[in-house]
Amino acid sequence: MKVTVVGSGYVGLVTGACFAEMGNDVYCVDIDRKKIENLENGILPIYEPGLEEIVKRNHSGGRLRFTTEIKDGLDDSLFVFIAVGTPPDEDGSADLQHVLAVARDIGRKMEKYVIIVNKSTVPVGTADRVREAVREELTRRGRNDLEYDVVSNPEFLKEGAAIEDFMRPDRIIVGTDNVRTGELIKELYAPFVRNGHPVFIMGVRSAELTKYAANAMLATRISFMNELSRLCEKSGADIESIREGIGSDSRIGMPFLYAGLGYGGSCFPKDVKALIQTSKEFGLEARVLKAVEEINREQRFRFAENVKKHFGGEVKGRTFAVWGLSFKPQTDDMREAPAIDIINALRDAGASFRAHDPIAMEVAKSIIGDESVEYVDNYYDALEGADALLLLTEWNQFRKPDYERMKSLLKKPLIFDGRNQYEPAKMKELGFTYYCIGRP
Ligand SMILES: NC(=O)c1ccc[n+]([C@@H]2O[C@H](COP(=O)([O-])OP(=O)(O)OC[C@H]3O[C@@H](n4cnc5c(N)ncnc54)[C@H](O)[C@@H]3O)[C@@H](O)[C@H]2O)c1
């Protein structure tokens, strides 16, 4: 089938590449000329395991094309996916300017029937606004004879496992009232659900809200565990034991039950905020989500405060080794990463850093800067002469380090672990002073 995907970021590029991998003809569109030029030359704008080879294979096979001009794809495609960013506006609501700009562009340039599929995460009611924006442009052109459909198809992929998630999704959500359109989308997705996982066809508004509900639920689990971890710290209980104890309950399950530095990234923070704002617009107060957000924000600053507390409130002149900068492992995405706030808080108090991240250092540099932060290629080098280690992202290689080597490099054997990677009893035995989250 012929597909155009507008927006070639995490979601758009993965979507385009995976559709092409299944034999579809795909145009990936982006307004960022440099990004498109790089993609043409096989240079990817993001790190995502497995993506590069799929992009290269399909690009050289002629099934995946890159362009800055939506028209290149529009004349040919039945489906036009919108996968542009929806960052938070000043009040926390989703900023729809990019989505609506694409809708207007489609209205200005379409010459035949298209199915506009919204993959960006957007508030309930956005499909109507997209429909109107297209209609306004068609009216302006005197082309109200042209027909189109607007569908909601939210994306649930996780960065770091995006290809796997897209290729084998737990479910596909399609919001449409049009039976034929629903069937066509099902046909497009059929190769991805050969495992029998469902394609749910539902109302457009339900589909739009389902995406927010999913992210809000996962964020809630994380904040719930972080809140509980504080009680554990006061009461002598161990949040890891509790996680095993409740996660093994089939009604609860294990995922997203880790206490730590809270959620970050491009989705949970903005989607929780947006859902709070949408509720407000409908005259409701999202009380659970407000608490979820507050706990999450506090969690990273509590960590920085605990570091300061250990040093009697004074970290001026101290140097910290930092292991991990990205908001989670297997990605170079630094958006809303706890490392940013933690480093800034301690840097403001006069500390400096030697930081390592396996993938995200270049991106981190552009956000955190290099004032008082040295970026080192080897994670053991970060420890040399440092007052303590701050473990901020749970990359696999940090799980089983050489403890003796760590001790010989650090000034004192002191670790602040924001991701509960090590066993407190073992660390004590090894002679470390070890701080973690919610464990005795
Ligand atoms: N990143 C994730 O893990 C993830 C997962 C599920 C859903 N989402 C949602 O998907 C959407 C996209 O997220 P992302 O992380 O891929 O964003 P991104 O910032 O990585 O990519 C968006 C791309 O859209 C391009 N763009 C903006 N305006 C455009 C226009 N008018 N025409 C063409 N291209 C344009 C930008 O240049 C950019 O390359 C968001 O709504 C997000 O909430 C993201």
The ligand as a Tripos MOL2 file, in Angstrom:
@<TRIPOS>MOLECULE
LIG
   44    48     1     0     0
SMALL
NO_CHARGES

@<TRIPOS>ATOM
      1 N1          8.7900    9.4150   21.2500 N.am      1 LIG1
      2 C1          7.9870    8.4690   21.6970 C.2       1 LIG1
      3 O1          8.4040    7.5300   22.3640 O.2       1 LIG1
      4 C2          6.5150    8.5220   21.3800 C.ar      1 LIG1
      5 C3          5.7400    7.3720   21.5910 C.ar      1 LIG1
      6 C4          4.3940    7.4170   21.2830 C.ar      1 LIG1
      7 C5          3.8300    8.5940   20.8210 C.ar      1 LIG1
      8 N2          4.5950    9.7010   20.6560 N.ar      1 LIG1
      9 C6          3.9590   10.9120   20.1180 C.3       1 LIG1
     10 O2          4.2590   11.0050   18.7370 O.3       1 LIG1
     11 C7          4.4050   12.3690   18.3480 C.3       1 LIG1
     12 C8          5.7710   12.5800   17.7340 C.3       1 LIG1
     13 O3          6.7480   12.3400   18.7250 O.3       1 LIG1
     14 P1          8.2930   12.1510   18.3800 P.3       1 LIG1
     15 O4          8.9590   11.7500   19.6290 O.co2     1 LIG1
     16 O5          8.4060   11.3210   17.1550 O.co2     1 LIG1
     17 O6          8.6800   13.6740   18.0170 O.3       1 LIG1
     18 P2         10.0290   14.1970   17.3600 P.3       1 LIG1
     19 O7         10.2040   15.5590   17.8760 O.co2     1 LIG1
     20 O8         11.1060   13.1910   17.5000 O.co2     1 LIG1
     21 O9          9.6710   14.2760   15.7930 O.3       1 LIG1
     22 C9          8.7430   15.1500   15.2400 C.3       1 LIG1
     23 C10         9.2130   15.5260   13.8330 C.3       1 LIG1
     24 O10         8.1770   16.2650   13.1850 O.3       1 LIG1
     25 C11         8.7930   17.2410   12.3510 C.3       1 LIG1
     26 N3          7.8120   18.2780   12.0060 N.ar      1 LIG1
     27 C12         7.2960   19.2460   12.7890 C.ar      1 LIG1
     28 N4          6.4080   19.9840   12.0950 N.ar      1 LIG1
     29 C13         6.3400   19.4590   10.8610 C.ar      1 LIG1
     30 C14         5.6020   19.7830    9.6870 C.ar      1 LIG1
     31 N5          4.7300   20.7810    9.6720 N.pl3     1 LIG1
     32 N6          5.7870   19.0220    8.5880 N.ar      1 LIG1
     33 C15         6.6720   18.0140    8.5850 C.ar      1 LIG1
     34 N7          7.3950   17.6540    9.6680 N.ar      1 LIG1
     35 C16         7.2390   18.3730   10.7830 C.ar      1 LIG1
     36 C17         9.9680   17.7290   13.1770 C.3       1 LIG1
     37 O11        10.9310   18.3690   12.4010 O.3       1 LIG1
     38 C18        10.4530   16.4180   13.8050 C.3       1 LIG1
     39 O12        11.4420   15.7990   13.0090 O.3       1 LIG1
     40 C19         4.1610   13.1780   19.6140 C.3       1 LIG1
     41 O13         2.8090   13.5610   19.6480 O.3       1 LIG1
     42 C20         4.4430   12.1980   20.7180 C.3       1 LIG1
     43 O14         3.7390   12.5020   21.8960 O.3       1 LIG1
     44 C21         5.9280    9.6910   20.9070 C.ar      1 LIG1
@<TRIPOS>BOND
     1     1     2 1
     2     2     3 2
     3     2     4 1
     4     4     5 ar
     5     4    44 ar
     6     5     6 ar
     7     6     7 ar
     8     7     8 ar
     9     8     9 1
    10     8    44 ar
    11     9    10 1
    12     9    42 1
    13    10    11 1
    14    11    12 1
    15    11    40 1
    16    12    13 1
    17    13    14 1
    18    14    15 2
    19    14    16 1
    20    14    17 1
    21    17    18 1
    22    18    19 2
    23    18    20 1
    24    18    21 1
    25    21    22 1
    26    22    23 1
    27    23    24 1
    28    23    38 1
    29    24    25 1
    30    25    26 1
    31    25    36 1
    32    26    27 ar
    33    26    35 ar
    34    27    28 ar
    35    28    29 ar
    36    29    30 ar
    37    29    35 ar
    38    30    31 1
    39    30    32 ar
    40    32    33 ar
    41    33    34 ar
    42    34    35 ar
    43    36    37 1
    44    36    38 1
    45    38    39 1
    46    40    41 1
    47    40    42 1
    48    42    43 1
@<TRIPOS>SUBSTRUCTURE
     1 LIG1         1 GROUP 0 **** ****
